Amino acid sequence: MFKQLAVAGLRRGFGAVKALRFRYTRRRRGRTRTLLRLTRGFVTRSRYARRQYGDTPKTRRVFWGLEHGAGRRQHPALAKLSGKPVNRAARFSGKYGPPPRPLARRKSLEVRVAETEAEVRAAQRLRYQVFYEEMSAQASPRMAAERRDFDHFDAFADHLLVIDHSRIPDDYAGRGVPEDAIVGTYRLMRQEVAEARGGFYTANEFDIEPWVKAAGPDTRFLELGRSCVHIDHRSRPTLELMWHAIVSYLVHYELDIMFGCASLEGTNPDDLALPLSFMHHFCRGDVETSAPVRARDELFVDMNRIAKDEVDAKKGLRALPPLIKGYLRAGATIGDGAVVDEQFGTTDVLIIFPASQINDRYRDKFGKGDMRSDSVLTDSTQPAKSADL
């Protein structure tokens, strides 16, 4: 509290710092020391000094935003109080810098990364609307009270937003965009960001750590999840635009492999025997040259529920959700084993999507120049649940 008061006082004028000191002198000694330490150096001994911060060390002046510092960003708390925007997308961008803005655009639709916490909350509310109200996910009491789908990964992931500018009023003057204008979202988490902050979401269900380490430091991973689109925009043009944006994102950060969980409706594996067996026998890639990534032992559900010679491949493909079907057609492979997600009422499988395995048809459709990795258009017009690709 004292830090906020001190910052607010500095922005109003240095006389306010003196007032704050006098006001809290009567309080407990510890709190007074805290306030004095935060404001030390801004009030000189001379009551006639015109620039009361003239003797303040430069590092402190830069921290409080009184002087520009080369290579140093303004403190977020001060930026919030001063009204200057903080680009959320630039926080963990590293040497690459924030992604392009926009990543893709077509007519009234624009796709870019969320830049404010308010935009992230709007994406979470859209996820709640799709996953919990339209579908069968079970919300925690806090989620139900706030009507948002959230977890701790949201704090450091990038959130791809589909913005419909036709939903923005002409007289809108607020920061960012109105909540109703966000009609689609995708959560993107790069390897270096995940490793610095506790790991990937997918690691809760699948044992991906040995696989990531075996790929070596030159291979860079991207986890995709929490994808959904508003019911009024679930069409091929919207999905194409989202994937154009993901391609631009991959090019910007020089990423190589995408992965994530994909879901089948239902929590009884016996009811999903045909699609699970089809993916186990026909979609796991070359298991002889490399061991497939397995579901965690305590969550492992065997996908081999029907013998290979008894599986009708055409019926098995038709039984898959459109999202998974689109990835498999583009060249993605499936991990070993499935996981039942009781919260979302789904059975999850692992999708692995290296750039080198992308189908030429989709590479030609979405490829860009000398990109190291491409992406793919799904055939899905339905939202994806859990951490779905």
C-alpha positions in Angstrom: 0.0 0.0 0.0 2.8 2.4 0.9 4.5 1.8 -2.4 1.3 2.7 -4.3 0.8 5.8 -2.2 4.3 6.9 -2.8 4.1 6.4 -6.6 0.7 8.2 -6.7 2.3 11.0 -4.7 5.2 11.3 -7.0 2.9 11.6 -10.0 0.9 14.4 -8.4 3.9 16.3 -7.1 6.7 16.2 -4.8 4.9 18.1 -2.2 2.6 15.1 -1.8 5.6 13.0 -0.7 6.1 15.4 2.2 2.5 15.1 3.1 2.6 11.4 3.0 5.6 11.3 5.3 3.9 13.6 7.8 0.6 11.7 7.6 2.2 8.4 8.5 4.7 9.6 11.1 2.2 8.9 13.8 1.7 5.3 12.6 3.8 2.3 13.7 7.5 2.8 13.4 8.0 -0.1 11.0 5.5 1.2 8.5 7.0 4.7 8.7 10.4 3.3 7.9 9.0 1.5 4.8 7.5 4.7 3.5 10.7 6.7 4.1 12.7 4.1 2.4 10.5 4.2 -0.7 10.5 8.0 -1.0 14.2 8.5 0.1 16.1 10.8 -2.3 13.1 12.7 -3.7 12.9 15.4 -1.0 16.0 17.4 -0.5 16.9 19.3 2.7 16.6 22.6 1.0 13.1 23.9 1.2 13.8 26.3 -1.7 15.0 23.7 -4.2 13.2 24.0 -7.5 13.9 20.4 -8.7 13.5 18.4 -5.6 14.7 15.2 -7.3 17.9 16.7 -8.7 20.1 14.8 -6.2 18.3 11.5 -6.6 20.5 8.7 -8.0 19.9 8.0 -11.7 19.0 4.4 -11.1 16.2 5.5 -8.8 15.0 8.2 -11.2 14.8 5.6 -14.0 12.9 3.1 -11.8 10.2 5.7 -11.0 9.9 6.9 -14.6 11.4 10.3 -14.0 14.2 9.7 -16.5 14.6 7.4 -19.5 17.0 4.6 -19.0 18.6 2.8 -22.0 17.5 -0.8 -22.1 15.3 -0.5 -19.0 11.5 -0.7 -19.0 9.2 1.3 -16.9 8.0 -0.3 -13.7 4.6 -2.0 -14.4 3.0 -0.5 -11.3 4.1 3.0 -12.3 2.9 2.4 -15.9 -0.5 1.3 -14.6 -0.9 4.5 -12.5 0.4 6.8 -15.1 -1.9 5.4 -17.8 0.9 4.2 -20.1 0.0 0.8 -21.6 2.1 -2.3 -20.8 2.3 -4.7 -23.7 1.7 -8.1 -22.1 2.9 -9.9 -25.3 6.4 -8.4 -24.9 7.0 -9.7 -21.3 8.5 -13.1 -22.3 9.4 -12.4 -25.9 13.2 -12.5 -25.3 15.5 -11.8 -28.1 12.7 -12.1 -30.7 10.6 -9.2 -29.4 6.8 -9.2 -29.4 5.0 -10.9 -32.3 3.7 -8.8 -35.2 0.5 -6.9 -34.8 -1.7 -8.1 -36.3 -0.6 -11.6 -37.1 -3.4 -12.0 -39.6 -6.4 -10.0 -40.9 -9.3 -10.6 -43.2 -12.2 -8.1 -43.6 -13.5 -7.3 -40.1 -11.6 -10.1 -38.4 -8.1 -9.5 -36.9 -5.9 -12.0 -35.1 -3.2 -10.9 -32.6 -1.8 -11.8 -29.2 -3.5 -10.4 -26.1 -1.7 -7.3 -24.9 -3.6 -6.5 -21.7 -4.8 -8.6 -18.7 -8.4 -7.4 -19.5 -8.1 -9.1 -22.9 -6.9 -12.3 -21.3 -9.9 -12.2 -18.9 -12.2 -11.7 -22.0 -10.7 -14.8 -23.6 -11.2 -16.8 -20.4 -14.9 -15.8 -20.3 -15.3 -17.0 -23.9 -13.7 -20.3 -22.9 -16.1 -20.6 -20.0 -19.0 -19.9 -22.2 -18.0 -22.6 -24.7 -16.5 -25.3 -22.4 -18.8 -25.0 -19.4 -22.1 -23.6 -20.7 -22.3 -25.1 -24.2 -20.4 -28.3 -23.3 -20.2 -30.5 -20.2 -17.1 -29.3 -18.3 -17.4 -29.0 -14.5 -16.5 -25.6 -13.1 -15.0 -24.9 -9.7 -16.9 -22.6 -7.4 -14.6 -19.7 -8.2 -14.8 -20.3 -11.9 -18.6 -20.4 -11.7 -18.7 -17.2 -9.6 -16.4 -15.3 -12.0 -17.7 -17.1 -15.2 -14.1 -17.6 -16.4 -12.1 -20.7 -17.3 -8.6 -20.2 -15.9 -5.5 -21.9 -14.5 -2.0 -20.8 -13.5 -0.7 -21.4 -17.0 -2.7 -18.4 -18.3 -0.4 -16.0 -16.4 2.6 -16.5 -18.6 1.2 -18.1 -21.8 0.4 -16.0 -25.0 -3.3 -15.8 -25.8 -4.2 -15.6 -29.5 -7.3 -13.5 -30.0 -9.7 -13.4 -32.9 -11.2 -9.9 -32.9 -14.3 -8.9 -34.9 -14.1 -5.2 -35.5 -17.7 -5.1 -36.6 -18.6 -5.7 -32.9 -16.7 -2.6 -31.7 -18.9 0.5 -31.4 -17.8 3.6 -33.4 -17.7 5.7 -30.2 -15.6 3.1 -28.2 -12.6 4.9 -26.6 -11.5 2.3 -24.1 -8.1 0.6 -23.9 -7.9 -2.6 -25.9 -11.1 -4.0 -27.3 -14.6 -4.6 -25.9 -15.1 -8.1 -24.5 -17.9 -8.9 -27.0 -15.5 -8.3 -29.9 -13.3 -11.3 -29.0 -14.8 -14.2 -30.8 -12.0 -16.8 -30.7 -8.9 -17.7 -28.7 -6.0 -20.1 -28.7 -3.4 -20.5 -25.9 0.2 -20.7 -27.0 3.1 -21.6 -24.7 6.7 -21.7 -26.0 9.2 -24.1 -24.5 11.5 -21.5 -22.9 8.6 -19.9 -21.2 7.2 -23.1 -19.9 10.5 -24.4 -18.6 11.2 -21.2 -16.7 7.8 -21.4 -15.0 7.0 -25.0 -14.1 6.6 -26.9 -17.3 3.8 -27.5 -19.9 0.2 -28.2 -19.2 0.4 -31.4 -21.2 2.9 -32.8 -18.7 0.0 -33.2 -16.3 -1.3 -36.1 -18.5 1.6 -37.3 -20.7 5.3 -38.0 -19.9 6.8 -35.5 -22.4 9.9 -34.5 -20.5 12.2 -37.4 -21.9 10.9 -36.7 -25.4 11.6 -32.9 -25.2 15.1 -33.5 -23.8 16.0 -36.1 -26.4 15.1 -33.7 -29.2 18.1 -31.5 -28.2 18.6 -27.8 -27.6 18.2 -26.9 -31.3 14.6 -28.2 -31.5 12.0 -25.7 -30.1 8.6 -26.7 -29.0 5.2 -25.0 -28.9 2.2 -26.2 -26.9 -1.2 -25.2 -28.1 -4.4 -25.5 -26.1 -7.6 -24.0 -24.8 -8.9 -23.3 -28.3 -12.5 -22.2 -28.9 -14.5 -20.0 -31.2 -17.8 -18.2 -30.6 -20.8 -20.1 -31.9 -21.5 -17.3 -34.5 -18.0 -17.5 -36.0 -17.4 -21.3 -36.3 -16.7 -21.3 -39.9 -13.8 -22.2 -42.2 -12.7 -18.6 -42.9 -12.3 -18.0 -39.1 -10.3 -21.2 -38.7 -8.1 -20.4 -41.7 -7.4 -17.0 -40.3 -6.4 -18.4 -36.9 -4.0 -20.8 -38.6 -2.5 -18.1 -40.7 -1.8 -16.3 -37.4 -0.2 -19.3 -35.8 2.0 -19.7 -38.9 3.2 -16.1 -38.4 3.8 -16.8 -34.7 5.9 -19.9 -35.5 7.9 -18.0 -38.1 8.5 -15.1 -35.6 9.8 -17.3 -32.8 11.5 -19.9 -35.1 9.6 -22.9 -33.6 9.8 -26.5 -34.8 7.2 -28.8 -33.2 3.7 -28.2 -32.1 2.0 -30.5 -29.6 -0.9 -30.7 -27.2 -3.9 -32.7 -26.0 -6.9 -33.4 -28.2 -10.2 -34.7 -26.9 -12.9 -37.1 -27.7 -16.3 -36.6 -26.0 -17.0 -39.1 -23.2 -15.1 -40.6 -20.3 -15.8 -44.3 -20.9 -13.0 -45.7 -23.1 -15.1 -48.8 -24.1 -17.6 -46.5 -25.8 -14.7 -45.0 -27.8 -13.1 -48.3 -28.7 -13.3 -47.8 -32.5 -11.6 -44.3 -32.7 -9.1 -45.1 -30.0 -8.1 -48.4 -31.7 -7.9 -46.7 -35.1 -5.5 -44.1 -33.8 -3.4 -46.7 -32.0 -2.9 -48.9 -35.0 -2.7 -46.4 -37.9 -1.7 -43.0 -36.5 1.2 -43.5 -34.1 4.0 -42.9 -36.6 7.1 -45.1 -36.9 7.2 -46.8 -33.5 10.1 -49.0 -34.5 12.6 -46.1 -34.9 11.5 -44.0 -31.9 9.5 -44.8 -28.8 6.2 -43.0 -28.7 5.4 -40.5 -26.0 3.3 -42.3 -23.4 0.5 -41.2 -21.1 1.6 -41.0 -17.4 1.5 -44.4 -15.8 -1.1 -43.5 -13.2 -3.4 -42.1 -15.9 -2.7 -44.5 -18.8 -5.7 -45.9 -20.7 -4.9 -48.5 -23.3 -6.0 -47.5 -26.8 -5.6 -51.0 -28.3 -9.1 -52.1 -27.6 -9.8 -53.8 -31.0 -7.4 -56.0 -32.9 -5.9 -54.3 -36.0 -7.4 -56.7 -38.5 -10.9 -56.1 -37.0 -10.7 -52.3 -37.3 -12.5 -50.7 -40.3 -10.2 -47.8 -41.2 -12.8 -45.8 -42.9 -15.3 -46.1 -40.1 -12.5 -45.4 -37.6 -11.6 -42.2 -39.4 -15.2 -41.0 -39.6 -15.6 -41.7 -35.8 -12.9 -39.1 -35.0 -13.8 -35.6 -34.0 -13.3 -33.1 -36.9 -10.4 -31.5 -35.1 -8.3 -34.7 -34.7 -9.2 -35.8 -38.2 -7.9 -32.6 -39.7 -4.5 -32.9 -37.8 -4.1 -36.5 -38.9 -4.7 -35.6 -42.5 -2.1 -32.9 -42.3 0.6 -35.2 -41.0 0.3 -35.2 -37.2 0.8 -38.4 -35.2 -0.7 -39.7 -31.9 1.1 -40.6 -28.7 0.8 -43.9 -26.8 -2.2 -44.2 -24.5 -5.1 -42.0 -23.6 -6.1 -40.1 -20.5 -9.6 -39.6 -19.1 -10.3 -36.0 -18.1 -13.2 -36.0 -15.6 -13.3 -32.2 -15.3 -14.0 -31.7 -19.0 -15.9 -35.0 -19.6 -13.4 -36.1 -22.3 -10.8 -38.7 -23.2 -7.6 -37.0 -24.3 -4.9 -38.2 -26.7 -1.6 -36.6 -27.5 -1.1 -34.9 -30.8 2.5 -34.5 -32.1 3.0 -32.2 -35.1 6.6 -31.8 -36.3 7.1 -29.3 -39.2 8.9 -31.9 -41.2 5.8 -34.1 -41.4 3.3 -31.5 -42.5 1.4 -32.6 -45.6 2.4 -30.7 -48.8 -1.2 -29.6 -49.4 -1.3 -27.7 -46.2 2.3 -26.5 -46.4 1.4 -24.9 -49.8 -1.7 -23.3 -48.3 -0.1 -21.8 -45.2 3.7 -21.8 -45.9 5.5 -18.5 -45.8 9.0 -18.0 -47.3 11.8 -19.5 -45.4 9.8 -20.4 -42.3 11.3 -23.2 -40.2 7.8 -24.6 -39.3 4.4 -24.5 -40.8 0.9 -25.2 -39.5 -2.3 -26.7 -40.7 -6.0 -26.0 -41.1 -8.3 -28.2 -39.2 -11.7 -29.2 -40.6 -13.3 -28.6 -37.3 -16.2 -26.1 -36.9 -16.6 -27.1 -33.2 -14.7 -25.9 -30.2 -11.8 -27.9 -28.8 -11.8 -28.8 -25.1 -9.2 -29.0 -22.4 -5.7 -28.3 -23.7 -6.7 -29.2 -27.2 -4.6 -28.3 -30.2 
